[in-house]
Amino acid sequence: MNVAEGEGTRWTLLQRLSNSDDAEAWEEFVRIYAELIRKFLRLKGIPASDVDDLCQETLSKVMNQVRGAGYDREKRFRAWLYVVVKNQALEHLESAGRRPLTGQDELWPNVAGKVVGGRVVDGMEPADAEFDWWERETLASLVREALDRTRQGVSEKSWRAFEIIAVTRENRAEGDIYWVEVGKASPDAVSRAAQELGWDKARVAREKSNVLKRFNQILEQLISED
């Protein structure tokens, strides 16, 4: 499967999700968004014992709405998904008599202290600390997906040159995230890659640039939902 076929836009993925026979589209959607949904549910205060079941319920609801009339395609998809996930969390906590956690609570990582109270109004463009977190974590999920797809289409040595020079992994309590440096490569990193791979520095830089170009193409397609 080439890049044009395999790395379509989120709109293309949504079109494919509406086809109940396209199991691959559903697997792709779950791969990108399931862990993001689990993280959000935990941060909202859903007990660990309930997170997986509620995540499955939420994914099923998303699928049913995309395949039915529940999703307005004029809306931004990430904002719509955020509303669905947050309201699922609030309904679950309300039924259990528990208080939802917000961006003000200590459990939330790297979020400005801003109180976000009450249910999200369907169709409203969310603009709060929690949604800022959601946007950043969605991008992190898409970066991981783009990295996985990029690696599948290049040689191991080319990937390793790119990984040494451009990929940074940040260890966090709620899960590792990966970022890609698109600027000028560190001379030390280039030297380290050249020594490990047995290539000269010019080839290392060339292979890294080729892989980075592929990565950027895939990532741009993944985030072009709006």
N, C-alpha and C positions, 0 to 999 in steps of 0.2 A: 504494500500500500504506500503510495507516494505522499508527499507532504500535502499536496492540494486535496487529495482524497481523505487523508487521515486526520489532518489538523484543521477542520472546518471551524467556522465561527460558532459562538454559543447559539446564535439564531439557527444555524444549521443543525446543531445538536438538538435544540428544542423541536425543530421540525421532525427530526428522526425519533425523538421520544414519543411523539404523537402516534407513531406507528407501533402498535403492540407486538409486531413480529420482529422488531429490531432490538434483539437482546443486547447486542454490542453497544448500542447507544445508552441503554440503561446502565450497563456495567461501567461505561466511561463516566457517566454522571455520578454514580455512587463513588467511584474511585476519586473523583475530584472533590466532591462536596460532603461525603459522609463524615469524615473525621472533623471537618470544619463545624458541622452541625453538632457533633458530640462535644467538641470543645465549648461551643456556645452554651449548650444545655448545662454542662457542668458549671460554667461561670455564672449562669443564672440561678444556680442553687439546686438543680435537679439532683437527687441522691444518686450515687454511683450505681446502685442496684437497678435504677430505673432508666439510666441513660440509653443503653442499647435498644431497649424496647421502644422508648419514645422516639429515638432516632429512626427506627424502622417505620413507626407510625407516621412520622413526619415525611419520610421519603415516599411512602405510599400515597400520602395526601398530595404531595407535589406531583407525582406521576399522574394521579387521577385528575388533578386540576389542569395539568398541561394537556392531557388527552381529552379533556372535556371542555367546558366553557369557563373554568374557574380562573384561567390566567389571561389577563388582558395584554395582548402582545404589543400594545402601545406603551406599556410601562417598561422601565428598566428592569432587567431580569434580576440582577443582584439585589436591588432594593425590594423587589417583590418577594424573593426567596427569604430575605431577612425578616420581612413582615410575617410570613408563614411560620418560620421557625420560632420567632419570638412569641407569637401568639400561642403556638403549641406549648411552649414552656410556661407561659403565664396561666393558661388553662389548666395544665397539669398541677402547678403549684397551688392554684386557687382551690382545686378540688381536694387537695391534701391539706389545706389550711396552712400553707407555708408562705413565708415572705420571699418574693423574688429578689435576688441580688442585683445591684446596679453598678454602673461605672464608678460609683463612689465607694464601693466596698473593696476591702483589701485584696480579695481574691482576684480581682480584675488586674491583669498585668499591663503596665505602661499605658494606662488610660487616664485622661484628665479627670479630676474629681468633679463630676457633673451629675447631679441627680436626674435620673430618668424615671419618671413615675407613670404608672397606669398602662393600659393596653395601647398597643400601636393601632392607629386608625388605618383600616385597609384603604390603600390607594394614596396614602399620604407619603410624600417623600421624606424618609427619615433623615434627621440631621442632628445627631447627638453623639455622645462619647462612645456608646456601644456600637453605633453604626460605623464610626471611624475605625474601631477595632475590627469589625466585620469586613470592611473594605480592605484593610491591611492584610488580614488573615486569608481573605479570598485570593488576593494577589500572591501571597506566599504559597497557597495551594496550587495556583496556576503555574508558578515558577517551578515547583516540584514536578508537576505533570509535564511541563515543557522540557525540563532536564531529562526526565525518563524517556520521552519520545526522541529527544536529540540523541541520547546515548544509543538508542536502538538503530540509528541510521548511520553511525560512523564507526571506524575501527577502534579497537580498545586503546591503541597507542595514541591516536588522535584525541580520543576522549580524555585520556589521562593527562595529556598536555593542557587541554582546556581546564580540566579539574584542578590541576596544581596551580595554574596561573589565575583563573577567573572565579572559581567557585568558593564561597565561604559558607561554612555551616555554623549556625549559632545554636548552642545548646540551651534550651529553656525548659522549665519545669513542665510546661504543658505540651512539649514536643519540640523536636529540632526543626529549625527553619533554614532555608538555603537562599543565599543571595548571590547574584552574579555581577562581577565587576566589569563594566563595559568600557572603562577608561584605559589609559596607558598601563601596560603590564609592568609589574615590579621587576627590575633587573635580577634581583635575588631569586624570584620565582622562576624566571626564564632559565637562569643558570641551573637551578635545581631540577627542572623538567628536562633540560638538555642532558644532564648527567644521568638521570634515571633512565631516560629513553634511548640514550646513545645517539641522539641527533645533534646537529649543530643548532645554534641559537636562532638562526634565520628560519630553519624548518619548523622549529618549535613555535615561533611567532606566527608563521604562515598557517600551520595546522590549527592553532588556537583561534586565529581569525576566521578560518573556514567554519569551525564548529560554532563559534559565537554567532556568525551570520545565520546559520541554520536555527540556532536557539532563538534568536530574535524574531525570525520569521514565524516560528511556531508559537511563541509567546504572544506576538501581536495578533495572530489569528484567534488564540484562546481568549483574549480579553476583549475582542471586538463584538461584544454582545449588544452594545447600545447603538 
